[in-house]
Amino acid sequence: MTQLTIEIPETAFAAFKQTPVEFVCSMKITALVKWYEDGKISQSKAAEIAGISRQEFLEHLYEYKVSPYQLTPEELINEVG
């Protein structure tokens, strides 16, 4: 596993009312949800990177109001039509 170091001002933790560990975890989930929303990563891969189950990742999608489906409306019509 690769470890990365980033610099974050101490004030960021207070702004989000999180400990540094909670902040990093939240930041990782937020990025993974966005990458999933943009179609850059699958649910399974996002869950793997986050170290959570796919079900837990789906719960984060719901929390962020991101659809768990990666189909365009046209693709969906073709799937069911």
Backbone bond lengths (Angstrom), bond angles and torsions (degrees), N, CA, C in turn:
res aa  C-N    CA-C-N  psi(-1)  N-CA   C-N-CA  omega(-1)  CA-C   N-CA-C  phi
1 M - - - 1.440 - - 1.527 108.58 -
2 T 1.311 115.55 139.92 1.452 121.53 178.79 1.516 109.58 -93.43
3 Q 1.305 116.28 138.94 1.457 121.26 177.95 1.521 108.10 -112.60
4 L 1.339 115.87 131.99 1.452 121.70 179.28 1.521 109.27 -113.06
5 T 1.311 115.61 150.17 1.454 120.84 176.89 1.519 108.26 -119.68
6 I 1.331 115.63 128.67 1.466 119.80 174.90 1.525 108.04 -129.46
7 E 1.314 115.25 152.54 1.452 120.25 179.84 1.520 108.91 -98.10
8 I 1.331 114.73 127.11 1.463 121.48 179.20 1.520 107.54 -131.08
9 P 1.321 117.29 130.61 1.467 118.77 179.59 1.529 110.66 -63.02
10 E 1.317 115.95 144.77 1.469 121.46 179.43 1.526 111.24 -55.55
11 T 1.316 117.55 -31.04 1.462 120.77 -177.87 1.528 112.56 -64.58
12 A 1.327 117.86 -22.91 1.469 120.90 179.41 1.517 111.26 -62.64
13 F 1.309 117.26 -39.40 1.465 120.76 -178.66 1.521 110.76 -65.29
14 A 1.319 116.00 -41.57 1.462 119.97 178.53 1.521 111.24 -67.62
15 A 1.326 117.16 -38.72 1.463 120.90 -179.34 1.531 111.48 -60.84
16 F 1.319 116.27 -35.70 1.462 120.79 -179.95 1.529 112.33 -96.78
17 K 1.340 116.12 -0.08 1.472 121.96 -178.50 1.524 111.15 52.93
18 Q 1.348 115.04 48.82 1.456 121.81 -178.72 1.523 109.63 -134.13
19 T 1.323 114.57 153.84 1.460 119.78 171.05 1.520 107.35 -74.94
20 P 1.322 118.18 165.18 1.468 119.30 176.61 1.540 112.84 -55.74
21 V 1.324 117.31 -40.28 1.476 120.40 -179.98 1.524 110.40 -65.81
22 E 1.325 117.38 -44.14 1.468 120.81 178.22 1.528 110.89 -63.37
23 F 1.335 116.53 -40.18 1.456 121.71 179.93 1.528 111.33 -61.13
24 V 1.323 116.51 -46.49 1.468 120.90 -179.64 1.527 110.53 -63.55
25 C 1.313 117.02 -42.81 1.460 121.09 178.89 1.529 110.33 -62.32
26 S 1.315 116.75 -44.79 1.456 122.05 178.64 1.524 111.36 -62.90
27 M 1.322 116.45 -42.29 1.456 121.40 179.53 1.532 110.60 -62.82
28 K 1.327 116.35 -41.06 1.468 120.56 179.94 1.531 110.44 -65.02
29 I 1.335 117.24 -46.72 1.469 120.90 179.97 1.523 110.30 -61.97
30 T 1.326 116.94 -43.40 1.464 121.07 -179.88 1.532 110.91 -59.64
31 A 1.314 116.74 -44.23 1.474 120.47 178.82 1.521 110.63 -64.42
32 L 1.319 117.20 -43.51 1.467 120.36 -178.81 1.527 111.47 -65.05
33 V 1.326 117.07 -39.81 1.471 120.59 177.13 1.529 109.62 -62.31
34 K 1.318 116.94 -43.93 1.473 120.47 179.72 1.526 111.12 -64.45
35 W 1.326 117.09 -44.06 1.466 120.09 178.90 1.525 111.01 -63.79
36 Y 1.330 117.01 -36.35 1.470 120.03 175.68 1.530 109.38 -65.30
37 E 1.327 116.71 -47.03 1.460 121.57 -179.81 1.529 111.24 -57.76
38 D 1.334 116.74 -36.69 1.468 122.01 179.52 1.521 112.89 -80.86
39 G 1.351 117.76 -1.01 1.463 121.47 178.27 1.515 113.71 77.33
40 K 1.324 117.67 18.52 1.461 121.30 -177.64 1.522 113.11 -90.26
41 I 1.347 116.97 -12.48 1.456 120.66 -174.03 1.530 108.63 -151.99
42 S 1.313 116.12 149.17 1.466 120.25 178.87 1.527 110.69 -85.98
43 Q 1.320 116.13 165.51 1.462 120.85 175.93 1.522 110.58 -59.54
44 S 1.310 115.82 -45.11 1.468 120.42 -177.98 1.525 111.69 -62.31
45 K 1.318 116.94 -44.60 1.464 120.71 -179.20 1.530 110.22 -67.93
46 A 1.321 117.34 -39.75 1.465 120.43 178.24 1.525 110.59 -62.12
47 A 1.326 116.76 -44.39 1.461 121.08 178.70 1.522 110.69 -62.65
48 E 1.321 116.03 -41.28 1.475 120.72 178.86 1.532 110.85 -60.93
49 I 1.331 116.29 -47.05 1.463 120.61 -178.95 1.530 110.62 -64.16
50 A 1.334 116.36 -38.60 1.464 120.82 -179.61 1.523 112.41 -75.36
51 G 1.318 116.51 -17.28 1.461 119.54 -178.10 1.521 112.34 75.17
52 I 1.349 116.07 32.44 1.458 121.91 179.82 1.524 109.29 -129.60
53 S 1.324 116.59 171.33 1.463 120.02 177.22 1.528 109.63 -77.12
54 R 1.325 115.48 162.99 1.459 119.70 177.66 1.526 109.65 -63.04
55 Q 1.332 117.13 -37.83 1.461 121.13 177.89 1.535 110.94 -59.71
56 E 1.329 116.32 -42.75 1.466 119.78 177.94 1.526 110.83 -63.66
57 F 1.346 116.48 -37.88 1.461 119.11 177.78 1.524 110.42 -65.21
58 L 1.336 117.02 -40.03 1.464 120.39 177.06 1.533 110.77 -60.61
59 E 1.321 116.89 -36.22 1.457 120.59 177.36 1.533 110.93 -65.26
60 H 1.323 116.79 -36.24 1.471 119.95 176.51 1.529 110.26 -68.29
61 L 1.338 117.57 -37.61 1.463 120.07 176.22 1.525 109.77 -59.22
62 Y 1.330 116.32 -44.53 1.465 121.19 178.68 1.528 110.14 -61.33
63 E 1.308 116.38 -44.76 1.468 122.08 179.91 1.528 111.33 -58.02
64 Y 1.339 116.22 -39.23 1.467 121.56 -178.72 1.533 112.72 -91.32
65 K 1.346 115.97 4.73 1.473 122.19 179.90 1.533 112.34 58.69
66 V 1.339 115.18 42.01 1.465 122.00 177.76 1.518 107.86 -108.67
67 S 1.313 116.52 130.38 1.464 121.01 -179.69 1.528 110.81 -64.26
68 P 1.337 116.90 138.65 1.459 119.39 177.09 1.531 112.48 -77.18
69 Y 1.324 116.73 -5.05 1.464 121.46 -178.30 1.516 110.18 -99.49
70 Q 1.320 116.01 134.38 1.468 120.30 -179.33 1.524 111.90 -106.73
71 L 1.299 116.30 31.62 1.455 119.85 178.50 1.524 109.96 -102.74
72 T 1.324 115.65 143.39 1.458 119.18 171.87 1.528 106.91 -76.17
73 P 1.325 118.41 162.22 1.469 119.51 177.79 1.528 112.15 -55.69
74 E 1.323 117.43 -37.46 1.465 120.96 179.86 1.541 111.02 -66.65
75 E 1.324 116.53 -41.73 1.458 120.98 178.39 1.530 110.50 -64.42
76 L 1.309 116.66 -38.84 1.456 121.21 179.36 1.532 110.74 -64.75
77 I 1.325 116.27 -42.49 1.477 120.49 177.85 1.517 109.72 -61.20
78 N 1.332 117.10 -42.31 1.470 120.67 178.91 1.517 111.80 -65.76
79 E 1.326 117.36 -34.45 1.465 121.91 179.78 1.522 111.77 -66.28
80 V 1.342 116.76 -42.65 1.450 120.34 -175.38 1.537 112.54 -96.29
81 G 1.313 116.55 -14.83 1.467 120.27 -175.45 1.456 113.20 -91.07
